Amino acid sequence: MSTLGSSVTAGSGSTGVNKTWVNKLYERLKKERGLEKLRYHNSGWGGYTTSRIVKEKKADVLIQQKPNVILFETCLLNDYGQNVPVETTKKNIELIITHLHTELPDSRIILQSPNPRLRGEAKNKEGLSYEDYIRQTEEFIKSKGWEYINIYDAMNKELANLQTPLKDIMYDDAHPNDKGYDLWAKILEMYFLTGKQQWQ
């Protein structure tokens, strides 16, 4: 299993590697029958937009790893924060996925949105909110027929069910704390083990 994404894939805001969503997911999945030998590589890059992922060919790191499963977190926190036009974001996502599909035709590739953020309602220089990036990229990804997990909606729904404010699971405006990453991992665990996005 390999991951690709931004600082929230790297685990910024957690108290250690073992508290990141990637490691927590790995620890949970390898307890399942047939997954005891599961291994993972985490390629989370702090501050990276989709444009920088493309420019620096970070997907090639995963191609060298030849994973069975790829989890690509779409770097929207940075595309929004660094004012990348959403149409450019879509094109970059397509370039990344096309490249991965071409070089790793037998790998299962799953795209996922990043987490909710505080003050994401503010418009950036493109005149878009963070949720605008979530919604527009989700529509684009689904139109391509790619496998997709909406972490943003899943976390928001679970927080509403628990009557817990977003700030309680955040380290800062953009990065989850240990509780936030644990929730992220649980959402992915449920998806992998049941094949369902039960929050929809």
Secondary structure, 3 states (H helix, E strand, C coil): CEEEECHHHHCCCCCCHHHCHHHHHHHHHCCCCCCCCCCCEEEECCCCCHHHHHHCCCHHHHHHHCCCEEEEECCHHHHHHCCCCHHHHHHHHHHHHHHHHHHCCCCEEEEECCCCCCCCCCCCCCCCCHHHHHHHHHHHHHHCCCEEECHHHHHHHHHHHHCCCHHHHECCCCCECHHHHHHHHHHHHHHHHHCCCCCC
